[in-house]
Amino acid sequence: MRRHEMSDRQAEIYQYIVDFIRERGISPSIRDIQRDLHISSTSVVSYNLNVLERLGKIIRNDKISRGISLPNLTPALLNQAVGRVPLLGTITAGSPLPDPEEIDLNSADQIVVPADVIPPNRLNGVYAMRVRGQSMIDALIDDGDIVLLRWQETAENGQMVAARLIDENAVTLKKFYREDGRIRLQPANATMPPIYTAPDNVQIQGRVIGVLRSLL
């Protein structure tokens, strides 16, 4: 094999990535590739992805989940893509949310995200949660709406996040503020008080980047 050519395995992985993005609008995770192509380990997948990146076939962003993109992703290819993200349940669920890298998209419930809400090529690391309650009603997020969140574990003051309260075993949607050695989780509802808690009791599980409104 010449230095600038792909091996058969690398060509298979590359075609899998292209097809996955065309069909789902987001890139596969390393575990997706390992499972669907029956590769022995994730380290073998990572090795071949590194080769594909050196060859200029893909671009990798290790700072986000599902951070593989294609440098030749043309508008025509994007128009074929249907953006879908995993729907992980209700924002009040008590259990911690999984990293999108770990989600099996073949078994997870998925929702379609219109391109005018978020373009398909910007859905890497994005997941959806259904809202229960009206704690964010003044931010135009109502009961039954679906929020789109980009997975991240840190937040800046004023960002709307899904925050897990570890001791309470609850996940809540609030605006995040760090102040006076504590965390304030602020609802967007004048009738509801903020939540104050210790920094080590809060686990950020994503930042809100879009809303799909319920018509019911």
C-alpha positions in Angstrom: 0.0 0.0 0.0 1.3 3.4 -0.9 1.7 6.0 1.9 -1.1 8.2 0.5 -3.6 5.4 0.0 -6.2 3.9 2.3 -6.1 0.3 3.3 -9.2 -1.8 2.7 -10.1 -1.4 6.4 -9.6 2.3 6.3 -11.7 2.6 3.1 -14.5 0.6 4.8 -14.4 2.9 7.8 -14.4 6.0 5.6 -17.4 4.9 3.6 -19.2 4.0 6.8 -18.6 7.5 8.1 -19.9 9.1 4.8 -23.0 6.9 4.8 -23.7 7.5 8.5 -23.6 11.3 8.1 -25.7 11.2 5.0 -28.4 9.1 6.7 -28.4 10.6 10.2 -27.0 14.1 9.9 -24.4 13.4 12.7 -21.1 11.6 12.7 -20.7 8.1 14.2 -19.0 7.5 17.5 -15.9 5.3 17.8 -18.1 2.6 19.4 -20.6 2.8 16.5 -17.8 2.1 14.1 -16.4 -0.7 16.2 -19.8 -2.4 16.7 -21.2 -2.1 13.2 -17.9 -3.0 11.4 -17.1 -5.8 13.8 -13.7 -4.3 14.7 -11.8 -5.9 17.6 -11.4 -2.8 19.8 -11.9 0.9 20.0 -8.1 1.4 19.9 -8.0 -0.2 16.4 -10.7 2.2 15.3 -8.8 5.1 16.7 -5.6 4.1 14.9 -7.4 3.9 11.6 -9.2 7.2 12.2 -5.8 8.8 12.9 -4.6 7.5 9.5 -7.7 8.9 7.7 -7.1 12.2 9.4 -3.4 12.3 8.2 -4.6 11.4 4.7 -7.0 14.4 4.8 -10.1 12.2 4.5 -11.6 13.3 7.8 -11.3 16.0 10.5 -11.4 15.0 14.2 -12.3 17.2 17.1 -11.4 15.4 20.3 -13.1 18.1 22.4 -16.7 17.1 21.5 -18.5 13.8 21.3 -19.0 12.4 17.8 -16.4 14.9 16.6 -15.7 13.4 13.2 -16.4 15.6 10.2 -15.7 15.4 6.4 -13.7 18.2 4.8 -15.5 17.6 1.5 -19.0 17.8 3.0 -20.7 19.7 0.2 -24.1 21.4 0.3 -25.5 18.7 -2.0 -24.5 16.0 0.5 -25.8 18.0 3.4 -29.2 18.4 1.6 -29.4 14.6 1.5 -28.9 14.4 5.3 -31.7 14.2 7.7 -30.6 15.6 11.1 -31.5 13.2 13.9 -30.5 13.3 17.6 -31.2 10.8 20.4 -34.1 11.6 22.7 -33.0 10.6 26.2 -36.2 11.1 28.1 -37.6 13.7 30.4 -35.5 16.5 31.9 -36.8 15.6 35.4 -35.4 12.1 35.2 -33.3 11.2 38.2 -30.5 9.1 36.6 -27.5 10.8 35.1 -27.6 11.3 31.3 -25.2 9.3 29.2 -22.4 10.9 27.2 -23.6 11.0 23.5 -20.4 9.1 22.6 -21.7 6.1 24.5 -25.2 6.1 23.0 -26.2 3.3 20.6 -28.1 5.2 18.0 -29.5 2.0 16.6 -31.5 1.4 19.8 -32.1 4.9 21.1 -35.3 6.8 20.3 -34.5 9.6 17.9 -36.1 12.8 16.7 -35.7 14.8 13.5 -34.2 18.2 13.9 -35.2 20.6 11.1 -32.3 22.2 9.3 -33.6 25.7 10.0 -33.3 24.9 13.7 -29.8 23.4 13.6 -28.1 22.3 10.4 -27.3 18.6 10.2 -23.5 19.2 10.2 -23.8 20.9 13.6 -25.5 18.1 15.5 -22.4 16.3 16.7 -22.6 15.8 20.5 -26.3 17.0 20.5 -29.1 15.2 22.3 -32.7 16.0 23.1 -34.8 16.0 26.3 -38.5 16.6 26.8 -39.4 19.3 29.4 -41.8 18.7 32.2 -43.2 21.7 34.2 -43.0 25.5 33.6 -39.9 26.5 35.4 -38.4 28.0 32.2 -41.7 29.5 30.9 -40.3 33.1 30.8 -37.6 31.8 28.5 -40.3 30.5 26.2 -39.8 26.9 27.1 -43.0 25.2 28.2 -44.2 21.9 29.5 -44.0 19.3 26.7 -41.4 21.2 24.6 -38.2 19.4 23.6 -34.9 21.1 24.3 -31.7 20.4 22.2 -28.6 20.3 24.3 -24.9 20.1 23.3 -23.1 17.7 25.7 -20.6 19.6 27.9 -19.5 19.3 31.5 -18.8 23.0 32.2 -20.9 26.1 31.8 -20.5 29.9 31.8 -22.7 32.2 34.0 -26.1 32.8 32.4 -26.0 29.7 30.2 -29.1 27.4 30.3 -28.0 23.9 31.2 -29.2 20.5 32.2 -27.7 20.2 35.7 -27.7 17.0 37.8 -28.1 17.6 41.5 -26.1 14.6 42.8 -27.4 14.4 46.3 -31.0 14.8 45.2 -30.6 12.4 42.2 -32.5 14.8 39.9 -31.8 16.6 36.6 -33.1 20.1 36.2 -33.2 22.7 33.4 -32.0 26.0 34.7 -29.8 29.0 34.1 -26.4 28.5 35.7 -24.6 31.0 37.9 -21.4 30.6 40.0 -21.4 33.1 42.9 -20.1 33.4 46.4 -18.7 29.9 46.6 -21.9 28.3 45.6 -24.0 27.5 42.5 -27.3 29.2 41.7 -29.6 27.4 39.4 -32.1 30.1 38.3 -35.6 29.2 36.9 -37.1 31.5 34.3 -40.4 31.8 36.2 -41.0 34.7 38.6 -43.1 32.4 40.8 -40.3 29.9 41.5 -37.3 30.4 43.7 -33.7 29.7 42.6 -31.9 26.6 43.7 -28.7 27.2 45.7 -26.2 24.3 46.2 -22.6 23.5 46.6 -20.4 23.3 43.5 -19.5 19.6 44.1 -23.3 18.8 44.1 -23.8 19.9 40.5 -22.9 18.0 37.4 -23.4 19.9 34.1 -24.8 17.5 31.5 -25.3 19.8 28.5 -26.1 23.3 27.4 -29.3 24.3 25.6 -28.8 25.3 22.0 -32.3 25.0 20.6 -36.0 24.3 21.3 -38.6 22.2 19.4 -42.0 23.5 20.6 -44.9 21.3 21.4 -48.1 22.1 19.4 -50.3 20.4 21.9 
